[in-house]
Amino acid sequence: HFFGFSFSPLPLLSPSFLPTCIFCVPVCFLFLGLGVYCNMMSVESLAVGDDLAAAIVETMRADERAFPRPSFPGESPYSRCRRPLVAWVIEVCEALGLGNVTTFHACDLMDRAFMSPEMNQTSTQPFFQLAAMACIFIAAKYGEADDRLPSTAELMGMSENFYPPELFRKAETQVLRLLGWNVACLTPLCFLKYYLLRTPAADPRLDHDIYCKVVLLLGLAVQDLAFTAALPSELCASAVSCAREIVAEKHPHPQNGFQPWTAAVDVALGYTRAELEPCTARLRQKYAEFLALQATGPRQASAGATAMDWESDVERQRIPQGKSQSSPVTPTSSTTS
C-alpha cells in the first residue's frame, strides 16, 4: 500500500497499477545495476583486500610483541605440572565442544597467570587445576558463541565436582586480577589462515595435507614448554614451513612441481628460513616423537582423529587416574604428575 499497490483480484484494472509500474520498474533496474557494479568492484578489489590483510597481519605481529612471553624456571612447580595440565585443558575443551582457538587461548592465559610468583608456588599446587578451569571458562566467554558457552556446572563436572562453586568463582576473579583484566591474546591459529592462503601448493590435496600437518604440529607444540618463548606468528610460520617439508617428503615428485620453500613463501611468512630454523628443528623432533608414540601407542589413531585428539590420548597415559582412561583428571592426579 505504501507504493500504491492494490490487492484487487484484477490488478490490471486497478487505477494504481500504472503509477506503480512507472515507479517500481526504474527502481528495480537501479538496484540491478547497483548489484552488477558492486560485483565488478568486488572482483577488482581483490588486490586491495590482500594489501589490507597484509596490513592487518603486520599490526598483529606488532601487537604480539606487546605481551611478555612466558618464562619459567626449570624446577618451578608450574613447569613440572604444565604438561599434564595442558593435556587436561585439551581434553576438557574437546569434551565441551570448544574450538581449537579457545584451547590455545586458555593455555596462553594459564601461562600468563602462572608467571606470577603468587600463583607459581608449591603451596598453591593443589589449586593448579582450578586455575586451569578458570582459564578455560574465561577463554570460552571471550571467543565462543553463547550457545557453545559451557556452564559452571559442566566445568565443575569435568573435575568430578572436587571444588565448590564459590571457590571456582574466586579462582576466576583471581586469575583475571593476575592477568590485569587483559584477556586478549594472539595465538598461532590467528595467523594460520593468512599464511596458508598466501602459500598455496597449487594442488588442493597438498593444501589439505599441509593444513592437517600444521594443526598436528601446533597441537604438539602447545604442550611443550620450550615453545612458549616463541612468538605466535613465528610458531605458526615454523609449523607451516615444517608441514611443507613433511608433505614434500611424502610426495617427492609431485606433478605440479611443489617446492617446500621458495622466495614467495619467504615473503608470505615474513620470516627467513634461517630465522625459523631453531623452531622448525624442534617441531620436526616433536613430530618424530609423535610418530614413534603413534606406532607403539595403545591404539592406532583413526583416520578422522585430529592431532589434538591423538595427542590428548597420548598425554592421558602419563596422568595416573583412578577410574578409566576416559574419566576426567582429578586434582590429585594432575598435581602429582
N, C-alpha and C positions, 0 to 999 in steps of 0.2 A: 504493500500500500504506500510505502514511502516513495517509491519510484513511479507510482501511478498504475501499478499492476491491478488488473481486475480478475477476480476469480470466477467470472461468469462462465457457464458451460460453453458459451460461444465467444471465446476471447477475440476472434476476428471481428465480431460485430461490436466489440466494446469501443466506446468513444476514446478511451485512454490508450488503445493499442498502438496507434500511430505515434503519439508523443513518446511512448515507452520505447519503441524501436529507434526513434530518432535519437534518444538519449543513450540507450544501452549499447547499441551496436558500435558506435565510436569508442565507448569506454572499453568494450571487450577487445577491440583491435589495439587500443592503447596498452592494455595490460599484456596482450600477446607480444607486442613489440618490446615492452619492458622485459619480458621473460627471455626473449631471444637475445636482447642486448646484455642482460646480466649473465647469460650462459656464455656469450662470447667474451665478456670481461673476465669471467672465472677462468677460462682457458688461457687467456693472455696474461693473467696474473699469477700463473704457477711459479714463474721465476721469482716474482716478488714474494710469494709465500715461502719459498726456500730461503730467501735472504732474511725474512722475518724469523723463521725457525732457527737459522744460524745465529741471529742476534739474541734470541731468547736463550739458546744454549750457552752462548758466551756469558750472558748475565747470570745464568745458573752456575757456571763454573767460577764466576767471581764471588757469588754468594756462598758457595760451598767452603770457601777459604775463611769465611767469617766464623764458622763453627769450629771450635777446637776439636782436634781428632783425639779420640780416647786413647789413653796410655795408662797401663797398669804395671806395677812391679810384678816380676815373675812369680813371686811367692805370696802375693796378696790373696785374701780369701776369695775375692770375686774371680781372680784369674784361675784359680783351681776349680771353681764351680761353674764358670761361664759355659763351657761346652755342653754339659747336661742341661743347663738352664735354657740355652738357645734351642737345643733339641726338643725340650718340653714346650717352648713357645711355638715352635713349628708344628708340633703335634696338636696343641690346643687350637691354633689358628686353622689347621686343617679340619679338625673335628667340628669347629664352629662355622665352617664355610667362609672364612675370611680370605681375602686375596693375598697374593704374594707381596704386594706393595705394603699392606698392613703388617705382614710378618716382618719385613725388613725395617719398617718404621718402628715397630715395637722393640726390635733388637737394638736399633740405634738409640732410642730413648733409654733403654736399660743400660747401655754402655755409658751414656752421658750422665745418668743418675748415679751410677756406681763410681764415677770419677771423684765424687765427694768422699773424703775420708770419714765423714759422719756415717755414710752408708757402708763403705767397704771396710768392715771390721769383723773380727771373729765373733764378737758378742751379738752382732746382728745377723749372723749367718742363718739362724732358723727362720728368718723372715725374707730370705732372698727370693723364694718362690712367690711370696706375697707381693713383693715389689715387681716381679715379672708379670704377675696377673694385672697389676695396676697399669703397667706399660702397655699390655695388650688392650686393655679397656680404653686407655687414652688414645692409642693409635687407631682403634676401631671407631671411636667417636669422631676422630679427626678426618678419616678418609673413607669410611664405609657409608653406604646409603642407610637410611633409617630402618628399612625393612630387614637389613642384614646385621644390624647392631645387636650384639649379644646382651642379654640381661645379666644383672648381677648374680641372679640365682644360677644361670648357666655357667658363669665363670667359677662360682663357688663350687659347683658340682664337679668341675674339672680337677679340683684339688680335694675331692671327696669331702667337701664341707669341713675342712680342717680348721679354717679360720672363720670367726664370726663376722657377719656383715659389717658391724660397726668398725672392726679393725681394718677391714678392706677399704672402707671409705676414708679412714685416717691414712692408710698407706697411699691411696691415690693423691690425697692432698699433700702428703709429704714428698712424693715423687714430683709433683708439679712445683712444689717450693724449691726443690733441689735443681730443677730444670729452669728456674727463674720464670715459670709460666710460659716459656717459649717452647712449644711442642712441634713447631715446624721443622722439617729436616728434608734433606735431599738424599735419596738412596740411589744405588746404581741403576735400579729399574727406571728412574726418572729419565735417564739418558738412553735407555735401551732402544726405544722405537726410533729415535732420531738416528742413532748410529747404524741400525740395521737398514733403514731406508736410504741412508747415504752410502752404504757399502753393499749394494746388491750383487748377487753372484750370477745374474743373468739366467738363472735356472730356478724355477720355483721349488723344485725338490731340494736343491742345495740350500736355498734360502731357509727352508723349513728345518733342514738338518742343522744349520748354523744356529737358528733360533733355539732349538732344543738343547744344543750343546751349551749355549750361553746361559740358559736357565739352569742347566745342570751345574755348570762351573760356579755361578753365583750362589746356588744353593749349597755347594761345598764350601765356598769362601765365607759365608755368613757365620759359620760355626768355628772358624779358625781365628784365634785372637790376633794373629800376625797381620791379618788383612784390615783390622780396624784402623791402622795408621794410614791406609791408602785413601785418597780422595775418592768419592763416589764415581766421578767421571773417569778417573784413572782406572779404577777397578772394573768398571763396565767396558772401557776401551780394551783393557787387557783380556777380559773374558771374550770379547768379540774377536780379538786377534788370535787368541788361543783356539777358539772354536773354529775359525777359518783354517788354521793349521791342521786341526784334527780332521776336519772334513776333507781337506786336500789330501791327507794321508789315506783317507778312506776311499777317495776317488782320485787315484794318481794320474789318470789320463782322461780327464773329462772332455766331452765333445766340444764344450763351449770355451775351452782354454782358461778355466778358472785358476786364478793365482791367489794364494793366501794373502800376499802383501804387495801392494802396488803404491805408486805415488798418490793415486786418488784416495786410497784407504788412509794413507798418512795425513792427507789434508782433511778428510772427512772426520777422522777421530780426533784431530787436534793434538796428537802425540806422535813422536817419532818411535820407531821400533826399538831403538836403544833405550828410550825413556821408559818403555813398558816392559823391558826385558826382565827386571827382577820380579815384578808381579806376575808376569806371564810364566816364568820358570816355576814359581811356586804353585801356580794353578795347574800346570802340567803335572807336577808332583802329586797334588791332591787328586787329580783325575786318574793317575796311575794307581794310587791307593784305593780310590773308589772302584776301579775295575777289579782289583785284587779282592776287595771285600765282596763285590758282587759275585765273583766266581766261587768264593768259599762261604758265602752267607747262608742263612737257614733256608732261603727260598730265592728263586730267580725273580727279578723284577718283571712285572707284567708289561706287555707292550704299551699299555696306556698309562702306566705309572709315571708320575712326574719325578723330576730329580729330587725335589724336596721331600716327596713322599718316601722315596727309597732311602735317602739319607736319614730321614727321621727314623725309619725302621732300623737302620744300622746303628744309629746312636742309641736307640731304645735298648739295645742289648747291653750297653755299658752302664745302664742305670738299674741297680737292683730293685725289683718290685716284688711286693708280697703276694699279688694275686696272679693276673695273667699279663702277657706281654702287651695287650691292648688296653689295659686299665690305666687310668691316669696316674701320673707320678706323684707320690706323696711327698710332703715337705721333708720328711726324714731322709727318704732315699735320695732326693736331689742334693741336699746339703752334705750327705755322707759321700756322694760321688765327688 
